[in-house]
Amino acid sequence: MLKYASGLTWLESVAIKKNTSLLQQSVEQTIRKYLNDLDGEVPCNLFETVMSEVEQPMLKTVLHHCDNNQSRTASCLGINRGTLRKKLKQYHIEH
């Protein structure tokens, strides 16, 4: 990954200039690319599509980070354990 003399990547430097987080910058950049790739087609259910595309890998990653401990995972995510279980089932995520 290309880094500037400051040691920051391009995305990090843009985030600092815009006073937004790297996560926000990444999401914005990815959604912009997705919309451009549609080449004029109108997206359908964009909100639901984006949320499910983000939610599933987030759940998997945080669950793995918490060594498959559902209580810790739910706490990290700021949701209760029942909601976490429902979402794991919804996305067919093994735990």
C-alpha distance (Angstrom), angle and dihedral (degrees) to the residues before:
residue distance angle dihedral
M1 . . .
L2 3.80 . .
K3 3.78 115.1 .
Y4 3.78 128.6 -168.0
A5 3.80 123.0 -129.0
S6 3.82 87.4 -93.1
G7 3.81 88.2 63.3
L8 3.80 92.1 -112.9
T9 3.78 126.1 122.7
W10 3.80 119.4 -123.7
L11 3.82 91.0 -103.4
E12 3.80 91.9 50.3
S13 3.80 92.0 50.3
V14 3.82 91.5 49.3
A15 3.80 90.9 49.1
I16 3.79 91.4 52.7
K17 3.81 92.4 48.2
K18 3.80 92.2 48.9
N19 3.82 92.9 41.5
T20 3.80 91.3 -126.8
S21 3.77 131.9 121.6
L22 3.79 124.3 -96.9
L23 3.78 88.3 -115.9
Q24 3.80 91.7 55.8
Q25 3.79 90.9 47.2
S26 3.81 91.9 49.6
V27 3.80 92.7 49.0
E28 3.80 92.5 46.9
Q29 3.80 92.2 48.4
T30 3.81 92.8 47.3
I31 3.81 94.8 47.5
R32 3.81 90.8 47.2
K33 3.82 89.8 52.1
Y34 3.81 91.2 46.6
L35 3.81 91.6 52.0
N36 3.81 91.9 46.2
D37 3.80 90.5 49.4
L38 3.81 89.3 56.4
D39 3.80 85.6 70.6
G40 3.79 96.1 -146.0
E41 3.81 97.2 -36.3
V42 3.80 113.8 132.5
P43 3.82 111.5 -117.2
C44 3.78 118.1 -123.2
N45 3.81 121.7 -142.4
L46 3.80 90.8 -7.2
F47 3.80 94.6 166.3
E48 3.80 93.8 51.6
T49 3.81 91.5 43.3
V50 3.80 94.3 51.4
M51 3.79 94.0 44.1
S52 3.80 93.9 51.2
E53 3.82 92.0 44.1
V54 3.81 90.5 52.8
E55 3.79 99.4 35.8
Q56 3.79 98.1 55.1
P57 3.83 98.2 54.0
M58 3.80 90.1 40.1
L59 3.79 90.9 55.7
K60 3.80 92.3 46.8
T61 3.79 93.4 46.9
V62 3.80 96.7 46.9
L63 3.81 91.6 43.7
H64 3.81 89.6 52.9
H65 3.82 90.8 44.8
C66 3.82 88.7 54.1
D67 3.84 92.2 49.0
N68 3.84 91.1 -111.1
N69 3.81 91.1 -60.9
Q70 3.80 103.2 148.0
S71 3.80 95.6 -163.1
R72 3.80 92.5 53.9
T73 3.80 91.3 42.5
A74 3.79 92.4 51.9
S75 3.79 90.1 47.6
C76 3.82 91.9 50.7
L77 3.79 90.6 49.5
G78 3.80 93.8 45.5
I79 3.81 93.6 -123.1
N80 3.78 131.6 110.9
R81 3.79 121.8 -99.7
G82 3.80 93.3 -110.4
T83 3.80 90.9 56.7
L84 3.79 90.1 47.9
R85 3.82 91.6 52.0
K86 3.80 90.7 49.1
K87 3.80 91.1 51.7
L88 3.82 93.0 45.9
K89 3.79 88.5 53.3
Q90 3.82 92.4 44.9
Y91 3.81 91.5 55.0
H92 3.83 94.9 36.8
I93 3.79 91.5 -120.8
E94 3.79 113.8 168.8
H95 3.78 115.8 -136.2
